[in-house]
Amino acid sequence: MIRKLFILAMCFSVLACSDDENQQDDDQITFKIKKLTKTFYEENGTSQAYKLEYLYDESGKRRKVLSESFLNGQKTQQDFSYNERNQILESKTTDITQNRVIRTVSYLYNNSNKISTVKFESSDGSVITSNFTYINNSVFIEDNIGANKELIFNDAGKLLKTITFISNPVPNTITETINYSGNLITSINYEYSRGSITSQEYIYEYDNKTNPFYEHFNENISNFIYNFTGTMKSYKTEFSAKNFTKVTYTSSVAVSDYTDVFTTKYNEQGFPTNAEVKRNGVLFEELTYEYY
């Protein structure tokens, strides 16, 4: 009799564990990011300036970006397509207000499935073509308008530094240095050399909650860093495993210094649902997260 009760208890235990595992799987599916909305405010902190909406598929790939200016009414839509390896193939930006495509960025890959060429085509007929060369832990990028760039990675694939040389119209060099603590970026430094040297620094502080964008960004970094902007600070929403509490910006031109303070709300599972950003004490940005 005791043996039967023991076996019965074990069966209930296995079923309970199975239910817990299923619940964990359900939670992981439920909280895949679906949409992020960023609303930016004018300097007075009360009037909305513009809005950006980022839409994602269930694998985490960015599929669409919608932008709307509340100042001039302009609306644009950016659409992204990918190949079967989840590598970006094209992004196309449409001016919704005028119903015309204003920019197309296309990506070609070599036999090693690394980006070989990126082509930027604008509606005015201009075309910028960037060609990629891979040597050890560096990627060299050269375009047809006199700009060259080197991206330097460590052995783990983390981007450590970018060096950009622009020859036209005035020769100048931009050096970006990225500093890490584990899977967090703690600071990014920029040095601009154009006759004289100026510098900028971004210092990042975090809470201990999950950033829902980081995992996909970390596993697919080439879909992000080889775009038109090409600087890591462009991806502050994605580039660290936790969420910001504070971003401090300082510059050798001191009048532009600022501090962004983040107040974030989370759901019961620890994923962000809303965030309010105040720049030097004035409302600057609001973020809203939606999940599948």
N, C-alpha and C positions, 0 to 999 in steps of 0.2 A: 504493500500500500504506500509506504514511504517512497519507494522507488518510483511509483507511478506519479506521485505528487511532484517529485523532483523533476521528472521528465516534462510534466505539464508546465511547471514553472519555467524551465529552460525554453520551452516553446514560446511562452508569452514574452520572455526576455528577448528572444531572437526577433519576434514580430515587432516588439517595441523599438528595438534598434533599427529595424528596417524602416519603420515609420519615421524615426528621427532622421535617417539618411534621406528619405524621400522629401521630408520637410526642408532639409538643408538644400537639396537640389532645387526645390521649388523656390526657395529664397534667392538662390543664385540666378535663376531664370527671371524672377520677378524684378530684380534690381539691376538689370542691364540697362544702360543709359539709352533713352529714346530721344530726348530733346533737351537742349540747353538754351535758355533765353537770357540774353544780356541786354539790359536797358541802361543807357548812359544818360547822365543829366548835365545840364548847363552849369556854369560856375555858381549860379545862385542856389543849386541843390534842390530846386523845386520843379523846374521846367524840364521835360524830357527832350533830349537832343536827337538821339537815334536809337535804334534797336537792332540786334542781331539774333537770329534764330538758327541754331545748329541742329540738324536732324541726322540720326544715326540708324543703321540697321541693327539687327539683333546680334551680329558678330562684332559690333563696335566700330564699324567703318563709317566715316562721315559721308553722307550721301547728298546733303544739300545745305546751303547756307543762304538764308534770306536776310536782307538788310533793308531798313527803312529809315529815312531821314525825316524827322518831324519839323525840320527847319525849312527844307525846300521841297519836300514831298517825293524825293527820288527813291525808287525801289529797285533793287537788283536781286538776282537769284544766281547762285553758283551751284552747279551740278557736278558730281564726281562719278567716274566709272572706274572699275577695277578688273583685273584679269583673274583667272582661276586660282592664282597663288595669292590673291588678296593684295596684289601690288597695284598702285594707282596707274591708270592708263591715260586719263584725261580729266581736266576740269574746265568747265565752260561757264563764263559769266555773262548773264543776260541783263540788259537794262529793261526792266519790266515797264517802266514809264514810257519808253520809246519803242518797246517791242523789238529789240535788236541785240544780237550778240556783240559784246564789246571786247571780249578777250577769250582766247582758247589756249590752254596749256596742255601739250601732249608729251608723253613719256615713252621712250624706246628703251629696250633692254638688250644686253649682250648675251652671249652663250652661257655665262655664269649667273644669269638672272639678276644682274646688277644694272642699275640705270646707266645707259650709255649716252643718251642725248635727251635734253629737254628743250622744247620749242615753244616760245611765247609769241602768239600772233594776236595783234590788236586790230580793231576795226578801222583804224586809220591806215592800215597797210603795212605797218612796221612789224618786223620779225626779228626776234632775238633767239639765237640758237646757242645753247650751252652744251659742251662736250665734256665727258667725264673720263678720268684716268685714275686707276687704282694702283697704288704702290704701298705695300706693307700696311700700316695703319692709317695711311693718309689717302684722301680723295682730292684730286686736283680738277678744278672746273675752269674752263676757258670759254668765253663767249665771243661773239662776232662784233662787239661794240667796245672792246678795249678793257674789259674787266676780267680779272683772274681771282680765283679763290682756292684756298686750301682748307680742308676740314681734317682735323687730327683727332683720332679716336684712341682709347686705350684698348688693351687686349680683350676686355669684357664688352667692347662695343659702345662704350659711353663716349659721347662727344666732349672733348676736352677744350678744344680751341678752334677758332676759325680766323683766317687771315685773308682779308679782301684787299686787292689792289685795283684801283680804278684810275685809268690813264686820261680819260676825257670827262669834262673839258679841262679840269685841273687835276694833276696827279695827286692822289691821296690814298692812305692806307688805313684800314679799320681792323683792329685786332680785338677779338672777343675771347675772353677766358672764362671757363665755366668751372665752378668749384662744387664738390659733392661731399655729403656725409651719408654714406650708404646709398639708399635709393631716394635721397632728397637732394635737390640743388640748393645750396646754402647762399650762393651769391654768383652774380655774373658781372664781369668787369669789361668795359669797353674803352679802348684808346683810339683816338682819331688823330691822325697825322696829316695835316694839310698846311704846310708851312709851319704853323705852330702846333702844339700838341694839346688836346683837350681830353678829358676823361669823364666816364660815368660809372656808377656802381649801383647795382640792385642787390639788396640784402633781403632774404626770404626767411620768415619764421612760420612755423606750422603747429597745428594741433595733432592729435593722435588718431584721427578718423580717416576712413578710406576715401581716396580720390577715385571715383568711378571711371575716370578717363585714363589713368596711368598705365594699367596693364596692356591695353591695346597700343598705346603710344610706345611703350617700351619694347613691345614685340614687333612693331612695324615702323620703326623710327624713320626709315628712308621715305615713307609716304608723306612725311612732314617736313624734314629739314631741307629737302632739295627743291623747295618751292620758290616763289618770286621774292619773298622777304629774306629767307635764308638766315635768320638769327634765332637763337634758342629762346630769347625772351618773348618771341611771338607766340610761343606755346606754353605760356605760364599756366594755363588751365590744365594742361595735360602732363607737364614734365616731371612731376614729383608724386610719390605714392600717398602723401597726405595732403591736407587742405590748408590754405594760408590762414594765418591769424594777422600777419602784418607784412607789408612790403615797404622797404625804405629805399628811396632813390636819392642819391646825391650826385652832384655834378661839379666840375671845376667852374662852371657858370652857375654860381650858387643861387641865383634868383629863381631857378627852376626846381629846387629841391622840394620833395614832398614825402609824406608818409600815408600809406593806405592801410586802414584798419578794417579787418573783416569780422563781421558778426554772422555766424552761420548756424542755421537750424538743421537738425538731423531727424530722420525717422527712427523707429525703434531698433532697426538693424544697423544703425550707425552710418547711413548714407545721407549725404547732404540733400536737402529739399529747397532751401532758400539761403541766400547770402546777401548781406547789405555791406557795401564798401563805402567808407567815408574817407575822403582825401583831405588831409589837414583839417579834419573835423566837419567837413561839409559833404553831404550825400553826393557820391560820384557815380556809383554803379549798383545795380541790383541783378542778381542771378537767380534763375528759377530752374530746377532740375525736374525732369519727368522720366519715368522708367517704364519698361515693358512689364 
